[in-house]
């Protein structure tokens, strides 16, 4: 029988935002203050939901902030879904963080990662019903950090990733060599190929390699781990952001599928990931399942009967923002077919429903990120969630646990029986933020470049009053293939500006994700064209529709591509704003092309490498318009940002200073493309708000 949702589901889904809106309105009546940077930094954050094998419990993580240690601290929590009023319970607490929870196949224990023994190892916490039983036991005791892991469905084996020197036959060899290097007084690094550095880390010649080891009856790993992917020149999972979604066991536990990009001399300009299978116990070389696709293949997941592999595939080599199409592979014949071909959305993650008749996936859609069910036979797509942004999710039986946020709430944990109303399981931060009045927000649309419909959001200040106008923070998202939609961010959050008395406007211009692949594609080769037109028309449309926006007092802010856009605006819309904020933005496209680490990005966006088509890179190069700059600009840079290196920010600031334009430079020596440390986040936000106050409120 084909899986179909009852017709009443859309009505049920509508009750969730209505209830939330009612609660927000009730809270707002007594709320005496706006949301602050301190509130943002100190919020608890939910993540990593994992449903027990019997679908009766959910374990998840909660990250809090330790301002004294200037870092986050993560602990495991569990909630019993059978309770009339499910009440989360914290599992055994420890000074060291506990992350990446995974259930044992029998549901009697939870495996997780922790550094409580001095290095990152796998631990096992026995559980009884909805509570922890006894103390955690150490599962692995290895000379290297375990970076990620999975337990086989039979409980007989564990797969884990560790960074090793591939020519070392034993883990102890890697440990010894790394220790010797740390003591060496010579500090030079010698390379003969890219990547020399990636994201925020210099290449130390180690690879992330997938290993496995048997588990004994007590759940402890025995014997020496066997290498599964070490014969391949590549990282499993991928760097810098790959995780355990990139490798999975087959249902019988005998095989592992993983994705990897072979390195060689082309790694820095290749997006050719392939899926490989390998016996879980080792003893045979990995076998490439997708050699015919020169683009990205990822996130293979076996069907419950093991006969079909679902995975994601891009079609165009070198394009990291291509549509991720759901594919199905017959494991007996190797034949493949596309699923939901006409559904023009790019899938993020996928899992099978227990009966193997549908896949549960997440995807961006018109400013939201929703959960969907895709029927395997027909390819029919049905939405499971409505407004908001779904984060991580897990599926067991007909139970789905997921995190979901929106523009007025950090992520909370929800669960649902497929076809039924969602249940909110957590109320994190409710008490500490009970006196906060949230900025009210609304989505709008307008005719942008080429007459296309473009979407955006506006948000009022927390203390907005009828008939008054408010200064505007005009936020421009990065990516550029990204979105500022109905979600929650700990780096660029409109509520922080609302709490400081600012209205905000943010536009999903041409190139944004969640509006179809053609719309996403439209920014490539046109960085300063249609996106700028959308931003100009979008701000005009917002001002006409929302009279509380004070266009004469506005400042534009952006990071990454958004930072590039600040430099482009400075020379091509120089009468648009009273001030600009440029975080990690591109100043000179030629310098960017020759110094950024992931070369495929600049190659694709400009139709080739700089030396091949320099005219393409120069077409929208901000450096050519510096003579027209006159708008005050705050420039911010993370010195560990190897995506858009520090020279770009220094060049921007130098140009501003030489031209006598009011400007400031804020550099974080210990941050990358993002600002992650709590104290730095506080400084970042206060510096930005002070800059806006100087130019918009004085």
C-alpha positions in Angstrom: 0.0 0.0 0.0 1.3 3.4 -0.9 2.1 5.8 1.9 -0.3 8.7 2.0 -0.8 11.4 4.7 -4.3 12.0 5.9 -6.0 15.1 4.5 -6.3 16.6 8.0 -2.5 16.9 8.4 -2.2 20.4 6.8 -4.8 21.6 9.3 -3.0 20.0 12.2 0.3 21.6 11.1 -1.3 25.0 11.1 -2.1 24.7 14.8 1.5 24.6 15.7 2.5 28.2 14.5 -0.9 29.5 15.7 -0.3 28.1 19.2 3.2 29.5 19.1 2.0 32.9 18.0 -0.6 33.0 20.8 2.1 32.1 23.4 4.4 34.8 21.9 1.6 37.4 22.1 0.8 36.5 25.7 4.5 36.7 26.6 5.0 40.0 24.8 2.2 41.7 26.8 4.4 41.5 29.9 7.8 41.5 28.3 9.8 44.6 29.4 12.9 44.2 27.2 14.5 43.3 23.9 16.6 40.3 23.0 20.4 41.0 23.7 23.7 39.7 22.5 24.2 38.2 26.0 20.9 36.3 25.6 22.0 34.9 22.3 25.4 33.8 23.5 24.1 32.1 26.6 21.2 30.2 25.0 21.0 26.4 25.3 21.1 24.7 22.0 19.4 21.3 21.2 20.8 18.9 18.6 21.6 15.4 17.5 18.2 13.6 18.2 18.4 9.8 18.1 15.3 7.7 18.5 15.6 4.4 20.4 15.1 1.1 18.4 11.6 0.6 20.0 10.7 4.3 19.1 9.8 5.0 22.7 12.6 7.3 23.7 14.8 10.1 22.2 18.3 10.9 23.3 19.7 14.3 22.2 22.3 16.9 23.1 22.0 20.2 24.8 24.9 22.7 24.4 25.3 25.4 27.1 27.9 28.2 27.2 30.7 28.2 29.8 31.7 31.9 29.7 34.5 31.2 32.2 36.1 28.8 29.9 35.0 30.7 26.8 33.5 27.6 25.1 30.4 25.5 24.8 29.7 22.5 26.9 27.4 19.6 25.6 25.5 17.0 27.6 23.2 14.2 26.8 19.5 14.3 27.6 16.7 11.8 27.1 12.9 12.0 27.0 10.4 9.1 27.2 7.8 9.5 24.5 5.4 7.1 26.3 4.8 9.5 29.2 1.6 11.6 29.3 3.7 14.7 29.7 7.2 13.8 28.5 9.8 15.3 30.8 13.5 15.4 29.6 16.0 13.9 31.9 19.7 14.6 31.9 22.0 11.6 31.6 25.2 11.3 33.6 26.8 14.8 33.7 30.6 15.4 33.3 33.0 18.3 33.1 33.9 17.1 29.6 31.3 17.3 26.8 29.4 14.3 25.5 28.3 14.4 21.9 27.1 12.2 18.9 24.7 9.9 20.8 23.7 6.6 19.2 21.6 3.8 20.6 22.7 0.2 21.0 20.6 -2.1 18.8 18.8 -3.6 21.8 18.1 -0.1 23.2 19.8 -0.9 26.6 22.6 1.6 26.2 23.7 4.8 24.4 27.1 5.2 22.8 28.6 8.7 22.6 31.9 10.6 22.2 33.7 12.3 25.1 37.1 13.6 26.0 36.6 12.7 29.7 39.6 10.4 29.6 41.9 13.0 28.1 41.3 12.2 24.4 38.2 11.8 22.3 37.0 8.2 22.7 33.7 6.3 22.5 31.8 5.7 25.7 28.7 3.6 26.6 26.0 4.7 29.0 23.6 1.9 30.1 20.0 3.0 30.3 16.9 1.5 31.9 13.7 2.8 30.5 13.9 6.6 30.7 16.9 6.8 33.0 20.6 6.2 33.1 21.8 3.1 34.9 25.2 3.2 36.5 28.3 5.1 35.1 29.4 5.2 31.5 32.0 2.7 30.4 34.9 3.4 28.0 34.4 1.6 24.7 37.6 2.5 22.9 41.0 3.1 24.4 43.1 4.2 21.4 46.2 6.3 21.0 44.4 8.7 18.7 41.2 10.7 18.9 38.1 9.1 17.6 36.4 11.8 15.5 33.2 10.1 14.5 31.7 6.6 14.8 28.7 4.3 14.2 27.7 1.0 15.8 26.5 -1.8 13.5 22.8 -2.7 13.5 23.7 -6.1 15.0 25.9 -4.6 17.8 28.8 -6.7 16.8 31.1 -4.0 15.4 31.9 -0.3 15.6 33.1 1.9 12.7 35.1 5.0 13.5 37.1 7.7 11.8 40.6 8.8 13.0 43.2 11.1 11.4 46.3 9.1 10.6 49.4 9.2 8.4 48.4 6.7 5.7 51.9 5.2 5.5 51.7 4.2 9.2 50.7 0.6 9.6 49.7 1.1 13.2 47.9 3.8 15.1 50.9 4.1 17.5 53.0 5.2 14.5 50.9 8.2 13.9 50.9 9.1 17.6 54.7 8.8 17.7 55.2 10.9 14.5 52.8 13.6 15.6 54.5 13.9 19.0 57.9 14.1 17.4 56.8 16.8 15.0 55.4 18.8 17.9 58.9 18.7 19.6 60.8 19.6 16.4 62.3 23.1 16.6 62.1 23.4 12.8 58.6 24.8 11.9 58.6 24.6 8.1 55.8 22.9 6.3 56.7 21.3 2.9 54.0 20.6 0.2 53.9 19.3 -3.3 50.2 19.6 -3.9 47.0 21.4 -2.7 45.3 21.5 -0.2 48.0 23.3 1.6 45.4 24.6 4.1 41.7 24.1 4.3 39.0 26.3 6.0 41.1 27.1 9.1 43.8 24.4 9.4 47.1 23.8 7.7 47.4 20.4 6.1 49.5 18.2 8.4 49.6 15.3 5.9 47.1 13.2 7.8 43.9 11.7 6.4 40.7 11.0 8.1 40.5 7.2 7.7 37.6 4.8 8.4 38.4 1.9 10.7 36.3 -0.8 12.4 36.7 -3.1 15.4 34.6 -5.9 16.9 32.5 -5.2 20.0 32.4 -7.8 22.8 29.3 -8.7 24.8 29.7 -5.8 27.1 29.9 -3.3 24.2 33.7 -2.8 24.5 35.9 -2.6 21.4 38.4 -5.3 21.2 41.5 -6.1 19.1 43.3 -3.6 16.9 41.1 -1.6 14.6 41.3 -2.6 10.9 41.6 0.1 8.2 38.7 0.2 5.8 39.4 3.3 3.7 43.2 3.7 4.2 44.0 2.4 0.8 42.2 5.4 -0.7 43.8 8.9 -0.9 41.0 10.8 0.6 39.2 11.7 3.9 36.3 9.7 5.4 34.4 11.7 6.5 35.3 14.7 4.3 37.0 17.8 5.6 36.2 20.3 7.0 32.5 19.6 7.8 31.9 15.9 7.0 30.4 13.8 9.7 29.0 10.3 10.3 26.3 10.8 7.7 29.0 10.0 5.2 29.3 6.3 6.3 26.7 3.7 7.3 26.4 0.0 7.9 24.1 -2.3 5.9 21.2 -3.7 7.9 23.0 -7.0 8.4 26.1 -5.2 9.6 28.4 -6.9 7.1 29.0 -4.0 4.8 29.7 -0.3 5.1 29.0 2.4 2.5 30.9 5.6 2.6 31.6 8.6 0.4 35.1 10.0 -0.4 36.8 12.4 -2.8 40.1 11.0 -4.1 42.7 13.7 -3.6 45.7 13.5 -5.8 46.7 16.8 -7.5 43.2 17.9 -8.2 41.5 17.8 -4.8 41.3 21.6 -4.5 39.3 22.0 -7.6 37.3 18.8 -7.7 33.8 18.0 -6.3 33.9 14.4 -7.5 32.9 12.4 -4.4 32.0 8.8 -5.0 30.2 6.1 -2.9 32.2 3.0 -2.0 31.3 -0.2 -0.2 33.7 -2.3 1.9 33.3 -5.4 4.1 32.8 -4.1 7.7 35.4 -6.5 8.9 37.9 -5.5 6.3 39.9 -7.9 4.2 39.0 -6.5 0.8 39.5 -3.2 -1.1 36.7 -0.7 -1.2 34.5 -0.9 -4.4 33.4 2.2 -6.2 29.6 2.2 -6.8 29.4 5.5 -8.7 32.4 5.7 -11.0 30.4 7.0 -13.9 29.3 10.2 -12.2 32.1 12.8 -12.2 30.1 15.1 -9.8 29.2 14.7 -6.1 27.7 11.4 -4.7 27.0 11.4 -1.0 25.1 10.1 2.0 24.3 6.5 1.0 21.6 4.8 3.2 20.6 1.2 2.8 16.9 0.3 2.7 15.6 -1.8 5.6 15.9 -5.0 3.6 19.4 -4.0 2.3 18.4 -4.4 -1.3 18.4 -0.7 -2.3 20.8 2.1 -1.6 19.3 5.6 -1.5 21.8 8.4 -1.9 22.2 12.0 -3.1 23.9 13.0 -6.4 24.8 16.2 -8.2 25.0 16.2 -11.9 27.5 19.0 -12.7 31.2 18.5 -11.7 32.8 21.4 -9.9 29.6 23.0 -8.7 29.1 22.6 -4.9 25.6 24.2 -4.9 24.1 22.0 -7.6 20.8 20.2 -6.8 21.2 17.1 -4.7 18.9 14.6 -6.5 17.7 11.6 -4.6 18.9 8.4 -6.3 18.0 4.7 -5.8 20.5 2.0 -6.6 19.6 -1.7 -6.9 22.4 -3.4 -4.9 22.1 -6.7 -6.9 22.3 -5.1 -10.4 23.9 -1.7 -9.8 21.1 -0.1 -11.8 20.0 3.4 -10.6 17.0 5.6 -11.0 16.1 9.1 -10.0 13.4 9.7 -7.4 11.0 12.7 -7.5 12.6 14.0 -10.7 10.1 16.9 -11.0 10.5 18.1 -7.4 12.8 21.0 -7.9 14.4 21.0 -4.4 17.8 20.0 -3.2 17.8 17.4 -0.4 20.0 17.8 2.7 19.7 14.5 4.5 17.6 11.3 4.0 16.5 8.3 6.0 14.2 5.3 5.2 10.9 4.7 6.7 10.8 1.4 8.5 8.7 -0.4 5.9 11.0 0.7 3.1 8.2 2.3 1.1 9.2 6.0 1.7 12.1 8.2 2.4 12.1 11.0 5.0 14.2 14.0 3.8 14.7 17.6 4.6 14.9 20.5 2.0 14.7 24.2 1.8 11.5 25.6 0.4 10.5 29.3 -0.1 12.3 30.5 3.0 11.6 27.5 5.2 13.4 24.2 5.7 10.8 21.4 5.9 10.6 17.6 6.4 9.1 15.7 3.5 8.1 12.1 2.8 8.9 10.8 -0.7 7.0 7.7 -1.9 9.6 5.2 -3.3 7.2 3.8 -6.0 5.6 6.9 -7.3 8.1 9.6 -6.3 5.2 11.6 -4.8 6.4 14.2 -2.3 4.4 15.2 0.8 5.3 17.9 3.4 5.5 16.7 7.0 6.3 20.1 8.6 5.1 23.6 7.9 6.8 26.9 8.7 10.2 27.1 10.3 13.6 25.5 9.8 14.1 21.8 10.5 17.6 20.9 11.6 18.8 17.4 12.5 16.2 14.5 12.5 16.0 10.8 13.1 13.5 8.1 12.1 12.5 4.8 13.8 9.4 2.9 12.9 6.8 5.6 12.2 8.3 8.0 14.7 10.3 11.1 13.6 12.3 13.2 16.1 13.6 16.5 14.8 14.8 20.0 15.8 13.0 23.0 14.5 13.6 26.8 14.9 12.1 30.0 13.5 12.9 33.7 13.5 11.6 34.0 17.1 12.9 30.8 18.6 16.0 28.8 18.8 15.7 25.1 18.0 13.4 23.0 20.1 13.0 19.2 19.9 9.8 17.8 18.4 8.5 14.3 17.7 5.6 13.0 15.5 4.0 9.8 14.5 3.9 10.0 10.7 0.5 11.4 9.7 -0.1 12.9 13.2 0.3 16.2 15.0 3.9 17.1 16.1 4.6 17.3 19.9 7.1 19.8 21.3 9.4 17.9 23.7 11.7 20.7 25.0 11.2 24.3 26.2 14.8 25.4 26.3 15.5 29.0 27.2 11.8 29.7 27.9 12.4 30.7 31.5 15.5 32.7 30.9 13.9 34.6 28.1 10.4 35.0 29.6 10.7 38.8 29.8 11.9 39.2 26.2 9.6 40.8 23.6 10.5 39.4 20.2 10.6 41.4 17.1 7.6 40.6 15.0 8.4 39.4 11.5 6.7 38.9 8.2 7.6 37.4 4.8 6.9 39.4 1.6 7.6 39.1 -2.1 8.2 41.5 -5.0 9.2 41.6 -8.6 13.0 41.4 -8.8 15.5 41.1 -11.6 14.0 39.7 -14.9 10.5 40.3 -13.4 11.0 37.1 -11.2 9.2 36.8 -7.9 11.8 37.3 -5.1 11.1 36.7 -1.4 12.3 38.6 1.7 11.6 39.1 5.4 11.1 42.2 7.6 11.3 42.3 11.3 10.2 45.1 13.6 12.2 46.3 16.6 11.1 44.8 19.9 9.6 48.1 21.1 7.9 49.1 17.9 5.0 51.5 18.3 2.3 52.4 15.8 3.1 55.4 13.6 6.8 55.5 14.3 9.7 54.9 11.9 12.8 52.9 12.8 16.4 52.7 11.5 17.1 49.7 9.2 19.7 47.0 9.4 19.7 45.6 5.9 21.2 42.0 6.1 22.7 40.3 3.1 23.4 36.6 3.3 26.5 34.7 2.3 27.0 31.6 0.3 26.2 33.1 -2.2 24.0 30.1 -2.6 22.3 30.4 0.8 19.2 31.9 2.4 18.1 34.2 5.2 14.8 32.5 5.8 12.6 31.6 8.7 15.3 30.1 10.9 17.6 30.9 13.8 21.3 31.8 13.7 23.9 32.3 16.4 26.0 34.5 14.1 23.6 36.6 12.0 20.4 36.9 14.0 17.8 39.6 13.2 16.4 39.4 16.7 19.7 40.9 18.0 19.1 44.0 15.9 15.4 44.1 16.8 16.5 44.0 20.5 18.8 47.0 19.8 16.0 49.0 18.4 16.5 48.3 14.7 14.2 47.2 12.0 15.7 44.5 9.7 15.2 43.6 6.1 16.7 40.6 4.5 16.2 39.4 0.9 16.7 36.0 -0.7 18.1 37.4 -4.0 18.8 35.6 -7.2 21.2 32.8 -6.3 19.4 31.9 -3.0 18.5 28.3 -2.2 15.1 26.9 -1.7 13.4 28.4 -4.8 14.4 25.9 -7.5 17.8 25.1 -9.0 17.4 27.6 -11.9 17.0 30.4 -9.4 20.1 29.2 -7.5 22.1 28.9 -10.7 21.3 32.5 -11.7 24.0 34.1 -9.6 26.9 32.3 -11.1 28.8 34.6 -13.4 26.6 37.5 -12.3 27.6 38.3 -8.7 27.1 42.1 -9.1 24.2 42.0 -11.5 20.8 40.4 -10.6 21.6 40.1 -6.9 22.3 43.8 -6.6 19.1 44.6 -8.5 17.1 42.4 -6.2 18.6 44.0 -3.1 17.7 47.5 -4.5 14.2 46.5 -5.6 13.6 44.5 -2.4 14.5 47.4 -0.1 12.3 49.7 -2.1 9.4 47.2 -2.0 9.8 46.8 1.7 9.8 50.5 2.4 6.6 50.9 0.3 4.9 48.0 2.1 6.0 48.7 5.6 5.8 52.4 6.5 7.7 51.9 9.8 11.0 51.4 7.9 13.1 54.6 7.9 14.9 54.3 4.6 16.9 57.5 5.3 18.5 55.8 8.3 19.8 52.4 7.0 23.0 50.4 7.1 23.8 47.3 5.1 25.6 44.4 6.6 26.9 41.1 5.2 29.5 38.3 5.6 31.4 36.2 3.0 29.4 36.8 -0.3 27.5 39.3 1.8 30.8 41.0 2.6 31.7 41.0 -1.1 28.4 42.7 -1.7 29.3 45.4 0.9 32.4 46.2 -1.2 30.3 46.0 -4.4 27.6 48.3 -2.9 30.3 50.8 -1.9 31.2 51.3 -5.5 27.9 50.6 -7.3 25.2 51.9 -4.8 27.3 54.4 -3.0 24.3 56.6 -2.1 22.3 53.8 -0.7 23.3 53.6 3.0 24.7 55.7 5.8 27.1 52.9 6.7 28.3 49.4 5.8 29.5 46.3 7.8 31.8 43.9 5.8 32.7 40.6 7.5 35.2 38.4 5.6 34.3 39.9 2.3 36.1 39.7 -1.1 37.9 42.9 -2.1 39.8 41.7 -5.2 38.6 38.8 -7.3 42.0 38.0 -8.7 43.6 37.8 -5.2 40.6 35.6 -4.1 41.0 33.3 -7.1 44.7 32.6 -6.3 44.5 32.4 -2.5 41.2 30.7 -1.5 41.6 27.0 -0.7 38.6 25.5 -2.4 39.4 26.4 -6.0 36.3 24.8 -7.5 34.2 27.6 -6.0 35.8 30.5 -7.8 36.3 28.4 -10.9 32.6 27.6 -11.2 31.3 31.0 -10.2 33.4 32.6 -13.0 33.3 30.0 -15.7 36.9 28.8 -15.2 40.2 29.5 -13.5 41.5 33.1 -13.4 44.4 32.3 -15.8 41.9 30.9 -18.3 39.2 33.5 -18.2 40.5 36.6 -16.4 37.8 38.8 -17.9 35.1 36.8 -16.1 36.7 37.3 -12.7 37.2 41.0 -13.4 33.7 41.8 -14.6 32.3 42.2 -11.0 35.6 42.9 -9.2 35.0 45.4 -6.4 38.6 46.6 -6.6 37.8 48.5 -9.9 35.3 50.7 -8.2 37.2 52.0 -5.2 37.4 55.5 -6.7 33.6 55.7 -6.1 33.7 54.7 -2.4 32.4 57.2 0.1 30.3 55.2 2.6 31.7 54.6 6.1 32.5 50.9 6.6 33.3 48.6 9.5 35.6 45.7 8.3 35.8 42.5 10.3 38.1 39.5 9.6 39.0 36.2 11.2 42.7 35.6 10.7 42.2 31.9 10.5 39.8 32.3 7.6 41.5 30.5 4.7 38.3 30.7 2.5 38.6 34.5 2.2 42.1 35.3 3.5 43.0 38.2 5.7 44.7 40.1 2.8 41.2 40.8 1.5 40.1 42.7 4.6 43.5 44.5 4.9 43.1 45.7 1.3 39.6 46.9 2.0 40.6 48.8 5.1 43.6 50.2 3.4 41.5 51.6 0.6 39.1 53.1 3.1 41.8 54.8 5.1 43.7 56.1 2.0 40.5 57.7 0.8 39.8 59.2 4.2 36.5 57.4 4.7 35.3 56.8 8.2 36.3 53.1 8.9 37.2 50.6 11.5 39.0 47.2 11.3 38.2 44.4 13.8 40.5 41.3 13.5 40.1 38.1 15.4 43.4 36.2 15.4 41.7 33.0 16.7 38.6 32.8 14.5 38.0 31.4 11.0 35.3 32.3 8.5 32.9 32.3 11.5 33.1 33.9 15.0 32.6 31.0 17.3 34.1 31.7 20.7 31.5 33.2 23.1 33.7 36.2 24.2 34.5 37.0 20.6 30.8 36.8 19.6 30.0 39.3 22.3 32.7 41.7 21.1 31.7 41.2 17.5 28.0 42.0 18.1 28.7 45.0 20.4 31.2 46.4 17.9 28.6 46.1 15.1 25.8 47.6 17.1 28.0 50.5 18.2 28.8 51.1 14.5 25.1 51.2 13.6 24.3 53.4 16.6 27.1 55.9 15.6 25.7 56.3 12.1 22.0 55.8 12.5 21.1 57.0 16.0 23.3 60.0 16.6 
